[in-house]
Amino acid sequence: MDSVLPADDDVANDDAPSVEPEARALRRDIRRWLWRLLLGTLLLVPLAWLVFLSDWPQRIVLVTGCLLTTPIYVAIGWPLLSSGLRSARVPFASADLLLALAVTLAYGAGIWHLGQFIRSSLEHERSPAAPIHGAPFVDAALILTFLALGKYLQAVALERIAFPRRELSELTPEQTVCVRHGQQQMVPTVDVGVGETILIHPGRRVPLNARVLSGVSQIDQAWLTGDPRPVDCGPDTEIVAGTLNGGGPLIARVTAALSDSAPAQIAAVLRPGRAERSDLERRIARFSNGLTLFILLTSLVAAGVWLQRSGRHEAAQAATAVLLAASISSLAHSAVTAVQAGSGRGALQGVLLTGGAAAEGTAALTTIVVDKRAVCPGPPKVVDLVPHGGVREEELLATAAIAAQYSDDPRFACIQAEAGDRGLRIPTPRSQAVAQPEGLAARTLLGETRLGRDSWFAALGVDASPLDAALAKMRAAGHTAWVVAVGARLFGAVAVSDVVAPYSRQAVGQLRALGLRVVLLSDAAPAITAGIAREVTFDEVLPGVSPDRIPQTLAPLRTPGSQIAWVGPGAGQSEALAAADVGMALNVGGQVNVPGADVILPSDLRGVGRAILLSRAIVGTIRTNLGFALAYNALLIPLAAINLLPPVLAAAATTVAGTAVIANSLLLLRRRVD
């Protein structure tokens, strides 16, 4: 059989930016099985009329029946047999081998009847001693046609499951407006190189990952993040391929080739056979192999018993029915189709599961360890200003910004950003001496301008005690408190704090509602971490954990039967991601290749709940498929073995079973995960 999955050579290029080779392979399978189904149907109708309704002589009926059935067997049975014999390369080949043996037996029964007729005619010159008719040929043709119908329906369903991957490839425009030598040119997107300048018109999709050089617009990132609200973008903003430019024109510089763009990378991750299989998938595969051997033995035993009790006809019927009733394909498809459909659906809603193992692990989670940077994803902000000695707030902030303006530390840089947002003029210091993490000092015309902790000022001989009450209040609220002074004169105190994202309370609440234990892991001091915990309710809070100690901190959280996920930024956290049972990388934007990550969430903390709901839906669908397939086999195989299930009905039943499993997996493509 031509496999319903794409052949290896059709998708050999893992770096291909599109899934067109795979789509062509799937469409080719659909066409082939459709033609085989039509051939079987067109030849079956005259064959049935000839055998059951015509009054033609038996010799003509048998010979014509053989001539009509043979093309059906060659067109449908031979592909099944060749696929089964190539079991080392083709998925689900054991199912095809059983079907091929069954249809060969059914076709062979017709040939045997024809041989009996010829032999009887030779022994009795006038007519055969016993009536022999062409019904076995009709049965064989009907079985083959049913199997062709099943293969066609399965190919259509599998092509539908691949729809998310095709939709991802279609997010990238085929043509890009490239600015070369000052001229705008329409260039195939695949020919645009890294570093080239492109123009994105309003209403058009971003063709490649790029950094905006000029222009202001709003970008719809719904396909990537699952959030339908557009985000503002301007100069120096990173934009991701496949997102939609909804505002003004943008000029941008390409930062990644087409094969490295987000849609291409995600489509590659979703490609069948690329991801690690789950334990459940491996168990199903082993069980399917064992069941195949069991079916072969059962058919032989049934044939032997009925041969002794009744004769060749009943023995052949029992063996054929057993081989047909065993729907190995429904077992084989029960997991892989659910994983493909669910992963594809998730990729279009901002949840990227890296395979069946990731889905199974995520569905079984009991504890979610959330990094503080996932709860407070943005930079710190100035949250309070307490002037001292008649200094105005603007003067306090501007003075603090003088010392802070050259620091890369987010705790200081946010002061500079706040002063800029308020439109304050910041004088340039004559010189600057950095003394992190205690504080910063800059020399100005007024004297030594300092910004730092009160303990640092005490060491310098500057009395900061008049600010003790204000500093204590800031720290009690979970803020970082800085003292500002010029020389020995106190200007006041500035409070800086990580800002809890407005969606964090909702996201953590959803996780707890799902029955999960949520732990906050923070590298900040206990007081600061407690301030975050006052805004968002966690089951446990672990402050003062530096990023390099995250793997060691996760170990004590494990209990028998627990499954732990670590959720945090993907950049530079491969060890933390790998240390958890499930590593979830947040806020990765267009970056898909995150080492150690099992689940990639380009957006924010709300994606964690979506990933868990989706994974539970995938695993639930696998179990439903598996339960149906096992119940089907347990019921019909015994009926076939005792000759209570005719081969034709067994063929119809196996067609329904294989198609039903894939159709159930298809429902995941419509499932919402929020």
N, C-alpha and C positions, 0 to 999 in steps of 0.2 A: 504493500500500500504506500501511496505517497503520504507521508506523515502530515497530520494536521498542524504540526508545528513546523516552522521554517527549517529547511535543511541547513547543515553547518556551513556549507559554502555560500549560502545566501546571505549570511550575517557574519561572515568571517572577520570583517573589518570592524573591530570593537571601537575604533575611533571615528567611525562614520558619523557625520553630524545629523543624519536623518535616519528614519526607520523605514524608508521606502523599500529596501531589499526585503525586509521582513514582511511588509504589507503586500508586496508582489507575490511572495511565496504563499501567503495565506489566501490571497485572491485566486491564485492558480489552483490551490487545493479545492476551493469552493467550485470553480468551473469544472474541474475534472470529475469531482463526485456528482455534480449536477448532470453532466453528460452521461455518466455511468448510470445514474438513476433513471434518466430519460430512456436510455437504451434498454434497461431492464424492463421498464414499464411498457415500452412499445412492443417488445418481443413477448412479454408475458401475456398480453391480451389475446393475440391470435393463438398462442400456445394453449391457454385455458379453453378457448372456444373449440379448438381442434380436439382436445382430449375429452371434454365433458359434453359438448353440444353437437359435434359433427358426427355423421354416420360413415365416416371414411373407413376403409379397411385398416385393421390393426397394424399391418406392416408399414403402411404409409404414415399412420399416426405416430408410431414409435420412431421411425426414421426422421420424420419431420420434427418431432419433439426434440430429438437429439440435436438436430441442426439448429433449432431455435434456442436451445438452452446453452449450447457450447459457447456462443459469443458472449452470453451473459456471464458464464463462469470465467472465461478468459479476461473479460473487462473488469470484473469485480473480485472474483476469487483469487486470480493470480496476483494482483497488487497486495492483497492481504497476506498471501503466502510469502511473497518476496520480502515484505516488511517483517514478518515474523522470523524469517531466516536471518535477517540483518539485525538481530536482537542486540548486538553490541553497540549499534549506532543509533537506533531509532527508539525514542521513548514509547512506552506502552506497547512494545512489540509482542509481549507475552499474550496480551489480549488478542492481537491480530493473528497470532499463531493458532490460538484455540479456534477462532472464527474460521481461519483458512482450513483447518482440519475438518471442522464441521461441514462447511460447504463442499469440501472435497468428498466427504462421505455421502452427502445428499446427492451430489452430482454422480458419484460412483454408483449409487443405488439405481439411478436411471439407466446408466450404462450396463449395469448387471442385468436389469430387466430386459434391456434390448438384446443382450447376449443370450439370455434364456429363451427369448422368443426365436432368435435365429437358430439356436440349437434345437429347440422343440420343433421348429419348422422343418429342419433337416431330417430329424428323426421321424417325423410324421409328415409325409409329403403334402397332405391336403391341408391340415390345420394343426395348430398346437394342441397338445393334450389338455392343457389348463389355460384359462383365460389370463392374458397378460395385457395390462393397459399402461398408458403413459402418465399416470398420476405422479410417480416419483420425479419426472421431469418438471411438472408443474410445481411440486413442493420445492425442488432445488431452485427453480427460477424465482419463486416467491421469497424464499429465504434470502437469496442473493439481493433481490430488490429491496427487501426490508433493511438489510445491512447497508446497502448503498444510501438509503434514506437516512439511516442513523449517522453515517459518516458525513453526509452532506449537512445535516442539522448541526452536528458537532463542529464542523469546520466553520459554519456561519457564526455559531456562538463564540468560538475561539477568536474569530476575526473581530467580533464585537468586543471581546475582552481586551484586545490589543488597541482599542480606540483611544484610550488615554495617551498611549505612547505616540500615536499618530497626531493627536491634538497638540501634544507638546512640540512635535517637529514642525507643525504648521504655525506655531507662535513666531517663528523666525521668518521674516520676509525673504523672498528669493532674491530681491534686488535691493540695493542700498545706495542712497545718495552720498557719494564720496566727493570730498573737496580736494582736488589735485591741481597743483599749480594755479591756485586761485579760481579754478573752474569747477562747477558742479557736474558730476558725471554719474550716470546710473551704472552701477557695477554689480555683477553677481556677488551676493553676500559671501560666498565661499572664497572669493578672490580678494576680499578685504583683509589686509594684514594688521597686525598689532602696531599701534602708533599712528595709524592713519586717522585723518579727520573726517568725520561724517556729519551729515545734517539729518535731523529727525523732524519731520513736519508734524504739525498738530493732527491728531487723529490716527497717526501711524504707530506701529509697534517698533520698539527699539530693536534693531537687528542684531547687535552684539553688545557684550558687556563693555561699558565705556565710562569715562569720567567727563562730566560737563565742563566745557571751556567757557561758554557764554550762553545766555538765555535763561529765562525763568519760566517754569511751567509746573504742572501737577502731573504726577505719574500714578497710573492705576497698576498696583502690584497684586491684584486679587489672585491671579493664577499662582503666584509664588508664595504669598503669605496667608491666603485665605481671608484677608481683610479687604472688603470692598471699598473702603474709604481711601481716596487718593492722597498721596503725600507730596508736599512741596519739594521742589528741587531747584537748584541754581548752580552757579559756578562752583566747581570742586566737589560736586555731588556725584557719587557712584550710582550709575543706573544699570539695570540688569536686562539682558536680552529677553525679549518676549513681553516685557511690560509695555503699557500703552501710554503714549504721550497725549495727555488730554488738554494741554494748555497751549503755550506758545512754542515757536520753533526753538530747537536746541542744537547747538554745535558742540560736538563731543569728540574726545580722542579714544580710540579703541584700546582696550586694556587686555583683551583675550581673544584668541582665534575662535572661529565658529565651532570647532570641535570641543573647545573648552568653555563654551557658553553654558549658562544654566540649563536651558531646555535640553541641549544635547547630552550634558552630563547626567541629568535626571533620567532621560530616556534610556541611556546606557545602563544605569543602575537597575532600571525596571525590566531590562531585557531578560527573557527566560533563560535560566541556567547560569546567570551571572552571580546570583546571591547565594549565601549559605543557607542550606536547607535546615528546617527545624527538626527537633527530635521526633515530633509527630509525623512529619513528612517521611523521615527515614524509616520509622516503624511501619508506616503504610506501605512503603516500597518493599520492605522485607516481607510483610504479610502477603502482598500481592504475588511475590515470587513463590512463596510457599503455597498459596492457594492455587497457583497455576499447576504445580506438580500434583496437588490433591485432586484437581479436576481431571487431569489426565488419567490418574489411577482410578478415579471414580467411574469415568467413562469406560475404561477397560473392564472393570469389574461388572458394571451394568450390562455391557455387551456380552460378557461371558455368561452371566446368569440367564439373561433372556435368550441366548443362543441355545442353552440347554433346555429351557422351559418351553419355548415357543418356536424359535427358528430364526433364520437370518434376518428377515424383514424387521421383526420386533427388536432384535439386537442392534441393528443399524439405527433404528429410530431412537432407541434409548441412548446410545452413544452420541448420536448427533444432537439430541435435545440437551444432554448434559453439557456438551461443549458450548452450545449456543446460550444456554441459560446462565452460565457463569459470566457475569458482567465484570470482568477484570478492569475494563476501561473506566467503569464508574468508580471503582476504588482508586485507580491511578489518578483520575481527574479530581477526586474529592478535595485534595489539598492544594495542588498546584494551581488550579483555576481560581480558587478562592484567594490565594495569596496574590496572584497576578491582578485579579479584578480589584481587590481591596487596596493593594499598593498603588495601582494606577489611579484609583479614585482619590486616594490620599494625596498623591503628588499634585493633583489639580486643586487641592484645598489647603496647601501649605504644610503637608505632613509627608515626609519621605521616609518610608520604612525600607531598610536596606535588604530585606528578604524575609523568608518565612521564619527564620530563627529570631529576628528582631520582633516580628509580630507576636510570636508565641511568648517570648520573654516579656514584652510590654503588657500583654494581656494578663500575665500572672503576677504583676507587680503588687507588692504590699507596702513598700516604703518609698517615698520620693524625697530625696535629699536635694534641696534647692540652694544653689549658690546665691549669695547676696546680690551678685551682679545680674542675676536673672530677675530679682525682685526690684532692684534699683538699676535699670540698664543705662540710664543717662549719667552724665557727669554730675558731680556735686554742685550745689547751688548755694548762694548766700541767702540765708533764711532770717537773719536778724542782725541789726546794727544798733549798738549801744554807745552813743557819743559820750565824751567825758570832758569836763572843764570848758563848757561853752562851745564846743566844736559841733558844727552842723553834720548831719548824716552824710551829705554829699562830700563834705571835706574829709570826713573819716574814711569813706569808701575810696576817694581819690588818693589819699595818702597811703592806704593799704595797697592799692593797685600799683603804686610806684615801685614798691618792693617786690610785688608779685608778678610784674609784667614779663619777666624773663624766665620764669620757672615753668617747667613742664609738668610738675606735680599737679594733678587735678584739683587737689585741695586748695592750692594757691591760684591755679589758672582760672578757676571759676570766679575769683574776685576781680581779676582783670576783665573777664567776660561781662560781669555784672556792671562794672563801670562803663564799659563800652556800650552796653544796652541802654544805659541811662544818659548816654551822650556826654559823659564827663571828659574833660581834657586832662590827660595824664602827662605830667612833665617827664622828660627823659632824665634818668639819674646820671650823675657824673661818673659813677662807678658802682659796681654791685658785688657784694660778697655773699655767697650762698652758704647757708649753714643748715641744710636740711638734715633730719626731719624736724628739728626743734624750731627753725625759723629762718627768715631771710632778712638781709640787711642791704640797704642801698644808700650811697652817699649823695645828697642833694645840696642845694644852696642853703637850705634851712638847717642842715646837719644830718646826722645818721638816722635814716628812717628804717624802723625795724617792724617786722611782722612775725609773730611767733607765739610760742607757749609762755605762760606766766612763769614757769620754772626756769626758762631760758633767760627771761628778763631778771629774775632774782639772781641768777649766776652772774649777770652782767652788772649788778648793783643798781638796777632800776626798780623802784618800789611800785609794784602793780597791785598792791593790796586794795586801793580804792575800787578796783573792778572785781573784787572777790565775789560779791553777791551776784553780779551779772554773769560772771563766768560759771558760778555754781549752778545758776538757773539754766544756762545754755547746756551744760553737761548733763544735768538731770533730764533735760528733754531729749538727750541722745545726740546732741550736735557736737561738732568739733569747734572749740573756742580759740580764737586768736586774739592776742593783744596787739594794739597798734600804738607806736610811740615814735616821736622824733626827738632824738637825744634823750633827756630825762623826762620830757613832758609826755604824759599819757594823752592819747587822742581818743581812746575808747576800745571797744571789743567788737569783733566780727564773728558771727556764728555761721559755720558752713556745715551742710548736711547732705547726705545722699537722699535723693527724692524718690519715694516709693511711687512706682508707676501707677496710674489710676486704675489699671486693669488687674493689678497684682492681687488685691483683696478678692476680686471675683474669681480669678484663676485658682488661687489656693483654696478658696471656699468650694469650688467645683471638685477639686481633687479630694478634699476631705469628705464631700458628699458621695463620692464614688467609693468610699470605704477605705481610703488610703491614709497612711500615717505620713504626715508632711513635716520634714525637718529643715530648719534654716541653718545653713553653714555660712559663717561670715568670717572674714579676715580682720574685721574691725574690733575695737575694744568692746567689752561687755555692755557699757552704758550706751554706746552707739547702736549696737545690735539690739539692745532692749528697746530702744526708740523705734526701730523698724518693727519689732514684734508687737509693739502697742498698736500699730496701724494695721498689721496683718496677723491673723491668728494662726500660729503654728503649734503642732503637738510637742515639739522640742526645739530648743535653740542652742546652737554650738558656736560661741563666739571665739575670736582669736585664733582661727585656723588659717594659716598661710596656705597659698595655693599649692606649694610643694609638699604639704602634709595632708592633702586631701585623701590620697589612697590609704594612708595609715588610719585616718579618722573614720573611713567607711567600714573598716573591718569590725570594730566593736558593735556596730549597728546591726550586724547580721545575727539572726537567730534561726533555729531550725525551721525550715519551710518558708523563710522570708525570701523576697526577691527585691533587690534594691536598684533604684535608678538614680543617677546623678544628673542634674539639670544645670547647665551653665553655658557660658560662651565657649564656642568650639576652638577659637584661636589659641594655640599654645597650651591646650589642656588635654593632650592625648593620653597622658598617664591617668588623669582623673576619670576621663571617659572610659578608659579600658579597665580601671579598677572596679567599676560598678558592674552589676549583672547586665544592666542596660544603660548605655551612655547616650544622653540626649544633648545634642549641640544646638544652642539657641542663637538667634540673631546672626546667622551666617550669611545672610543676603544671597548673592549668587554663587557662593562657594559651596560646592557639593562634596568634594573630596575632603572630608574631615577625618583624620586618622583616629581610630578608636570609637567613632560614633556609630551606634546602631540605629538611631533615629535622628534625622536632621530636620530642624524646624527653623525655616528662614525668618520667622516673625518673632513673636514674644511668648511669654509664659502661658498664654491661653492655648497655644498649640499643644501643650503637654496633655491636657484633657482630651483634645481632639485625637491625639495619637493613641491614647488609652482606649477611648471609645471605638475607634476604628479597629484597633488590634483585637479587642474583645469581639467585635462583629466578625472579623475574619476567622478567628478561632471558633466562634459559635457556628459559622457557616461550614467550616471544615467538619466539625462534629456532627452537624445535621447531615451533610453529604455522606459522611462515613457511616452513620447509623442507618441511613436509607440503603446504602450499598450492601452493608452486612445483612440487614433484614431481607433484602431482595434475594441475595444469594442463599441465605439460610432457608428461605421458603421455597424457591423455585428449583434449586438443584435436587433436593429429594424427590419432588414431584416429577422432574424429568427422569430421574434414575428408575422410578417405578412405572414409567410409561404413562403417566397421567398428564403429561404436558407434551403435546405434539411439537415436533421441531419448528413448524411454521409459527406457532404461538410463542415458542421460546425465542425465535429470532425477533418477533415483534416486541416481546417484553424486554430483551436486552437493548433494543433500539430506544425504547422509552426510558429505560434506566440510565443509560449513558447520557442521553440528552437532558434528562431531568436534573442530573447533578450539575452539569455545566450551566443550565438555566438558573438554578438556585444561586450559583456563584455570581451570575450576571446581575442579580439583585443588588450586589454590593456597589455597582456602578451608580446606583440611584440613591445610595444611602448618604444622609447628611451626618456629619460627625461633630456637631456643635450643640 
